[in-house]
Amino acid sequence: MILMIDDVKMVNADMFYPYVSKALAHDMDSIANGDKLYEKLCEVEEPLEIMIHDFDDIPEESLEFAKGVLSVFMDARMKNKNITVNFINDGSYR
């Protein structure tokens, strides 16, 4: 499975968690915070590639939230070897 996240989704919890919940839990509200996200990621049994696009374009006022989410991704990746996290910026396509 591939989970693609761009700078728009990383702006705030209201944009991010419903999107991730739908992708990982197939509903809109079961993953509503970092703890629930971590729990769900640690349960993933199939390979999951998290692709983060344009992290450098996240607005400054959203960086604290985005860094918290990245921390959850990295912690879950350390616990669950089925997870990979990749950063893709606009210039990397060339």
CNS distance restraints for C-alpha pairs under 8 A (distance, minus, plus):
assign (resid   1 and name CA) (resid  46 and name CA) 7.33 0.50 0.50
assign (resid   1 and name CA) (resid  47 and name CA) 6.21 0.50 0.50
assign (resid   1 and name CA) (resid  48 and name CA) 4.85 0.50 0.50
assign (resid   1 and name CA) (resid  49 and name CA) 6.31 0.50 0.50
assign (resid   2 and name CA) (resid  48 and name CA) 5.72 0.50 0.50
assign (resid   2 and name CA) (resid  49 and name CA) 4.77 0.50 0.50
assign (resid   2 and name CA) (resid  50 and name CA) 5.94 0.50 0.50
assign (resid   2 and name CA) (resid  51 and name CA) 7.13 0.50 0.50
assign (resid   3 and name CA) (resid  23 and name CA) 7.27 0.50 0.50
assign (resid   3 and name CA) (resid  48 and name CA) 7.21 0.50 0.50
assign (resid   3 and name CA) (resid  49 and name CA) 6.15 0.50 0.50
assign (resid   3 and name CA) (resid  50 and name CA) 4.77 0.50 0.50
assign (resid   3 and name CA) (resid  51 and name CA) 6.06 0.50 0.50
assign (resid   4 and name CA) (resid  50 and name CA) 6.03 0.50 0.50
assign (resid   4 and name CA) (resid  51 and name CA) 4.78 0.50 0.50
assign (resid   4 and name CA) (resid  52 and name CA) 6.08 0.50 0.50
assign (resid   4 and name CA) (resid  53 and name CA) 7.35 0.50 0.50
assign (resid   5 and name CA) (resid   9 and name CA) 6.24 0.50 0.50
assign (resid   5 and name CA) (resid  10 and name CA) 7.39 0.50 0.50
assign (resid   5 and name CA) (resid  50 and name CA) 7.44 0.50 0.50
assign (resid   5 and name CA) (resid  51 and name CA) 6.10 0.50 0.50
assign (resid   5 and name CA) (resid  52 and name CA) 4.87 0.50 0.50
assign (resid   5 and name CA) (resid  53 and name CA) 6.04 0.50 0.50
assign (resid   6 and name CA) (resid  10 and name CA) 6.65 0.50 0.50
assign (resid   6 and name CA) (resid  52 and name CA) 5.68 0.50 0.50
assign (resid   6 and name CA) (resid  53 and name CA) 4.49 0.50 0.50
assign (resid   6 and name CA) (resid  54 and name CA) 5.97 0.50 0.50
assign (resid   6 and name CA) (resid  55 and name CA) 6.94 0.50 0.50
assign (resid   7 and name CA) (resid  11 and name CA) 6.68 0.50 0.50
assign (resid   7 and name CA) (resid  52 and name CA) 7.91 0.50 0.50
assign (resid   7 and name CA) (resid  53 and name CA) 6.48 0.50 0.50
assign (resid   7 and name CA) (resid  54 and name CA) 5.57 0.50 0.50
assign (resid   7 and name CA) (resid  55 and name CA) 5.54 0.50 0.50
assign (resid   7 and name CA) (resid  56 and name CA) 7.85 0.50 0.50
assign (resid   7 and name CA) (resid  57 and name CA) 6.05 0.50 0.50
assign (resid   7 and name CA) (resid  58 and name CA) 5.08 0.50 0.50
assign (resid   8 and name CA) (resid  15 and name CA) 7.77 0.50 0.50
assign (resid   8 and name CA) (resid  58 and name CA) 7.33 0.50 0.50
assign (resid   9 and name CA) (resid  15 and name CA) 5.33 0.50 0.50
assign (resid   9 and name CA) (resid  16 and name CA) 4.93 0.50 0.50
assign (resid   9 and name CA) (resid  19 and name CA) 7.69 0.50 0.50
assign (resid  10 and name CA) (resid  15 and name CA) 7.07 0.50 0.50
assign (resid  10 and name CA) (resid  16 and name CA) 5.78 0.50 0.50
assign (resid  10 and name CA) (resid  58 and name CA) 7.10 0.50 0.50
assign (resid  10 and name CA) (resid  62 and name CA) 7.31 0.50 0.50
assign (resid  10 and name CA) (resid  65 and name CA) 7.38 0.50 0.50
assign (resid  10 and name CA) (resid  66 and name CA) 5.47 0.50 0.50
assign (resid  11 and name CA) (resid  15 and name CA) 6.73 0.50 0.50
assign (resid  11 and name CA) (resid  16 and name CA) 7.32 0.50 0.50
assign (resid  11 and name CA) (resid  58 and name CA) 6.77 0.50 0.50
assign (resid  11 and name CA) (resid  59 and name CA) 7.26 0.50 0.50
assign (resid  11 and name CA) (resid  62 and name CA) 5.10 0.50 0.50
assign (resid  11 and name CA) (resid  63 and name CA) 7.80 0.50 0.50
assign (resid  11 and name CA) (resid  65 and name CA) 7.30 0.50 0.50
assign (resid  11 and name CA) (resid  66 and name CA) 6.97 0.50 0.50
assign (resid  12 and name CA) (resid  16 and name CA) 6.14 0.50 0.50
assign (resid  12 and name CA) (resid  62 and name CA) 6.47 0.50 0.50
assign (resid  12 and name CA) (resid  65 and name CA) 6.38 0.50 0.50
assign (resid  12 and name CA) (resid  66 and name CA) 7.68 0.50 0.50
assign (resid  13 and name CA) (resid  17 and name CA) 5.59 0.50 0.50
assign (resid  13 and name CA) (resid  32 and name CA) 7.87 0.50 0.50
assign (resid  13 and name CA) (resid  33 and name CA) 7.68 0.50 0.50
assign (resid  13 and name CA) (resid  65 and name CA) 7.61 0.50 0.50
assign (resid  14 and name CA) (resid  18 and name CA) 6.93 0.50 0.50
assign (resid  15 and name CA) (resid  19 and name CA) 6.83 0.50 0.50
assign (resid  16 and name CA) (resid  20 and name CA) 6.25 0.50 0.50
assign (resid  17 and name CA) (resid  21 and name CA) 5.79 0.50 0.50
assign (resid  17 and name CA) (resid  28 and name CA) 7.88 0.50 0.50
assign (resid  17 and name CA) (resid  29 and name CA) 7.47 0.50 0.50
assign (resid  17 and name CA) (resid  31 and name CA) 6.10 0.50 0.50
assign (resid  17 and name CA) (resid  32 and name CA) 5.46 0.50 0.50
assign (resid  17 and name CA) (resid  33 and name CA) 6.92 0.50 0.50
assign (resid  18 and name CA) (resid  22 and name CA) 6.06 0.50 0.50
assign (resid  18 and name CA) (resid  27 and name CA) 7.84 0.50 0.50
assign (resid  18 and name CA) (resid  28 and name CA) 4.72 0.50 0.50
assign (resid  18 and name CA) (resid  29 and name CA) 5.86 0.50 0.50
assign (resid  18 and name CA) (resid  31 and name CA) 7.24 0.50 0.50
assign (resid  18 and name CA) (resid  32 and name CA) 7.27 0.50 0.50
assign (resid  19 and name CA) (resid  23 and name CA) 6.31 0.50 0.50
assign (resid  19 and name CA) (resid  28 and name CA) 7.05 0.50 0.50
assign (resid  20 and name CA) (resid  24 and name CA) 5.96 0.50 0.50
assign (resid  20 and name CA) (resid  25 and name CA) 7.87 0.50 0.50
assign (resid  20 and name CA) (resid  31 and name CA) 7.25 0.50 0.50
assign (resid  21 and name CA) (resid  25 and name CA) 5.16 0.50 0.50
assign (resid  21 and name CA) (resid  26 and name CA) 6.37 0.50 0.50
assign (resid  21 and name CA) (resid  27 and name CA) 5.83 0.50 0.50
assign (resid  21 and name CA) (resid  28 and name CA) 5.32 0.50 0.50
assign (resid  21 and name CA) (resid  29 and name CA) 6.09 0.50 0.50
assign (resid  21 and name CA) (resid  30 and name CA) 6.09 0.50 0.50
assign (resid  21 and name CA) (resid  31 and name CA) 4.96 0.50 0.50
assign (resid  21 and name CA) (resid  32 and name CA) 7.55 0.50 0.50
assign (resid  22 and name CA) (resid  26 and name CA) 4.25 0.50 0.50
assign (resid  22 and name CA) (resid  27 and name CA) 4.53 0.50 0.50
assign (resid  22 and name CA) (resid  28 and name CA) 5.03 0.50 0.50
assign (resid  22 and name CA) (resid  29 and name CA) 7.78 0.50 0.50
assign (resid  23 and name CA) (resid  27 and name CA) 7.81 0.50 0.50
assign (resid  24 and name CA) (resid  40 and name CA) 7.61 0.50 0.50
assign (resid  25 and name CA) (resid  30 and name CA) 6.92 0.50 0.50
assign (resid  25 and name CA) (resid  31 and name CA) 7.56 0.50 0.50
assign (resid  25 and name CA) (resid  40 and name CA) 7.96 0.50 0.50
assign (resid  30 and name CA) (resid  36 and name CA) 7.66 0.50 0.50
assign (resid  31 and name CA) (resid  36 and name CA) 5.21 0.50 0.50
assign (resid  31 and name CA) (resid  37 and name CA) 5.64 0.50 0.50
assign (resid  31 and name CA) (resid  40 and name CA) 7.83 0.50 0.50
assign (resid  32 and name CA) (resid  36 and name CA) 6.50 0.50 0.50
assign (resid  32 and name CA) (resid  37 and name CA) 7.47 0.50 0.50
assign (resid  33 and name CA) (resid  37 and name CA) 6.27 0.50 0.50
assign (resid  34 and name CA) (resid  38 and name CA) 6.09 0.50 0.50
assign (resid  34 and name CA) (resid  68 and name CA) 7.80 0.50 0.50
assign (resid  34 and name CA) (resid  69 and name CA) 6.76 0.50 0.50
assign (resid  34 and name CA) (resid  72 and name CA) 6.52 0.50 0.50
assign (resid  35 and name CA) (resid  39 and name CA) 6.26 0.50 0.50
assign (resid  36 and name CA) (resid  40 and name CA) 6.17 0.50 0.50
assign (resid  37 and name CA) (resid  41 and name CA) 6.10 0.50 0.50
assign (resid  37 and name CA) (resid  72 and name CA) 7.43 0.50 0.50
assign (resid  38 and name CA) (resid  42 and name CA) 6.12 0.50 0.50
assign (resid  38 and name CA) (resid  72 and name CA) 5.93 0.50 0.50
assign (resid  38 and name CA) (resid  73 and name CA) 7.32 0.50 0.50
assign (resid  38 and name CA) (resid  75 and name CA) 7.80 0.50 0.50
assign (resid  38 and name CA) (resid  76 and name CA) 5.90 0.50 0.50
assign (resid  39 and name CA) (resid  43 and name CA) 6.47 0.50 0.50
assign (resid  40 and name CA) (resid  44 and name CA) 6.64 0.50 0.50
assign (resid  41 and name CA) (resid  73 and name CA) 7.91 0.50 0.50
assign (resid  41 and name CA) (resid  76 and name CA) 6.02 0.50 0.50
assign (resid  41 and name CA) (resid  80 and name CA) 7.58 0.50 0.50
assign (resid  41 and name CA) (resid  83 and name CA) 7.97 0.50 0.50
assign (resid  42 and name CA) (resid  76 and name CA) 5.74 0.50 0.50
assign (resid  42 and name CA) (resid  77 and name CA) 7.96 0.50 0.50
assign (resid  42 and name CA) (resid  79 and name CA) 6.59 0.50 0.50
assign (resid  42 and name CA) (resid  80 and name CA) 5.55 0.50 0.50
assign (resid  43 and name CA) (resid  80 and name CA) 7.88 0.50 0.50
assign (resid  44 and name CA) (resid  48 and name CA) 7.51 0.50 0.50
assign (resid  44 and name CA) (resid  80 and name CA) 7.61 0.50 0.50
assign (resid  44 and name CA) (resid  82 and name CA) 7.18 0.50 0.50
assign (resid  45 and name CA) (resid  82 and name CA) 6.72 0.50 0.50
assign (resid  46 and name CA) (resid  82 and name CA) 6.29 0.50 0.50
assign (resid  47 and name CA) (resid  82 and name CA) 4.57 0.50 0.50
assign (resid  47 and name CA) (resid  83 and name CA) 6.00 0.50 0.50
assign (resid  47 and name CA) (resid  84 and name CA) 8.00 0.50 0.50
assign (resid  48 and name CA) (resid  82 and name CA) 6.00 0.50 0.50
assign (resid  48 and name CA) (resid  83 and name CA) 4.82 0.50 0.50
assign (resid  48 and name CA) (resid  84 and name CA) 6.38 0.50 0.50
assign (resid  49 and name CA) (resid  83 and name CA) 5.85 0.50 0.50
assign (resid  49 and name CA) (resid  84 and name CA) 4.84 0.50 0.50
assign (resid  49 and name CA) (resid  85 and name CA) 5.94 0.50 0.50
assign (resid  49 and name CA) (resid  86 and name CA) 7.40 0.50 0.50
assign (resid  50 and name CA) (resid  83 and name CA) 7.34 0.50 0.50
assign (resid  50 and name CA) (resid  84 and name CA) 6.07 0.50 0.50
assign (resid  50 and name CA) (resid  85 and name CA) 4.73 0.50 0.50
assign (resid  50 and name CA) (resid  86 and name CA) 6.19 0.50 0.50
assign (resid  51 and name CA) (resid  85 and name CA) 6.05 0.50 0.50
assign (resid  51 and name CA) (resid  86 and name CA) 4.92 0.50 0.50
assign (resid  51 and name CA) (resid  87 and name CA) 5.93 0.50 0.50
assign (resid  51 and name CA) (resid  88 and name CA) 6.87 0.50 0.50
assign (resid  52 and name CA) (resid  85 and name CA) 7.51 0.50 0.50
assign (resid  52 and name CA) (resid  86 and name CA) 6.12 0.50 0.50
assign (resid  52 and name CA) (resid  87 and name CA) 4.81 0.50 0.50
assign (resid  52 and name CA) (resid  88 and name CA) 5.94 0.50 0.50
assign (resid  53 and name CA) (resid  87 and name CA) 6.04 0.50 0.50
assign (resid  53 and name CA) (resid  88 and name CA) 4.75 0.50 0.50
assign (resid  53 and name CA) (resid  89 and name CA) 5.52 0.50 0.50
assign (resid  53 and name CA) (resid  90 and name CA) 7.58 0.50 0.50
assign (resid  54 and name CA) (resid  58 and name CA) 7.33 0.50 0.50
assign (resid  54 and name CA) (resid  87 and name CA) 7.72 0.50 0.50
assign (resid  54 and name CA) (resid  88 and name CA) 6.33 0.50 0.50
assign (resid  54 and name CA) (resid  89 and name CA) 4.60 0.50 0.50
assign (resid  54 and name CA) (resid  90 and name CA) 6.35 0.50 0.50
assign (resid  55 and name CA) (resid  87 and name CA) 7.47 0.50 0.50
assign (resid  55 and name CA) (resid  88 and name CA) 7.95 0.50 0.50
assign (resid  55 and name CA) (resid  89 and name CA) 7.08 0.50 0.50
assign (resid  56 and name CA) (resid  89 and name CA) 7.50 0.50 0.50
assign (resid  58 and name CA) (resid  62 and name CA) 6.48 0.50 0.50
assign (resid  58 and name CA) (resid  63 and name CA) 6.53 0.50 0.50
assign (resid  58 and name CA) (resid  66 and name CA) 7.93 0.50 0.50
assign (resid  59 and name CA) (resid  63 and name CA) 6.58 0.50 0.50
assign (resid  62 and name CA) (resid  66 and name CA) 6.23 0.50 0.50
assign (resid  63 and name CA) (resid  67 and name CA) 5.90 0.50 0.50
assign (resid  64 and name CA) (resid  68 and name CA) 6.29 0.50 0.50
assign (resid  65 and name CA) (resid  69 and name CA) 6.41 0.50 0.50
assign (resid  66 and name CA) (resid  70 and name CA) 6.19 0.50 0.50
assign (resid  67 and name CA) (resid  71 and name CA) 6.11 0.50 0.50
assign (resid  68 and name CA) (resid  72 and name CA) 6.46 0.50 0.50
assign (resid  69 and name CA) (resid  73 and name CA) 6.34 0.50 0.50
assign (resid  70 and name CA) (resid  74 and name CA) 6.15 0.50 0.50
assign (resid  71 and name CA) (resid  75 and name CA) 6.04 0.50 0.50
assign (resid  72 and name CA) (resid  76 and name CA) 6.04 0.50 0.50
assign (resid  73 and name CA) (resid  77 and name CA) 6.08 0.50 0.50
assign (resid  73 and name CA) (resid  85 and name CA) 7.38 0.50 0.50
assign (resid  74 and name CA) (resid  78 and name CA) 6.32 0.50 0.50
assign (resid  74 and name CA) (resid  85 and name CA) 7.48 0.50 0.50
assign (resid  75 and name CA) (resid  79 and name CA) 6.55 0.50 0.50
assign (resid  76 and name CA) (resid  80 and name CA) 5.88 0.50 0.50
assign (resid  76 and name CA) (resid  83 and name CA) 7.59 0.50 0.50
assign (resid  77 and name CA) (resid  81 and name CA) 6.06 0.50 0.50
assign (resid  77 and name CA) (resid  82 and name CA) 7.50 0.50 0.50
assign (resid  77 and name CA) (resid  83 and name CA) 5.15 0.50 0.50
assign (resid  77 and name CA) (resid  84 and name CA) 6.41 0.50 0.50
assign (resid  77 and name CA) (resid  85 and name CA) 7.56 0.50 0.50
assign (resid  88 and name CA) (resid  92 and name CA) 6.26 0.50 0.50
assign (resid  89 and name CA) (resid  93 and name CA) 7.64 0.50 0.50
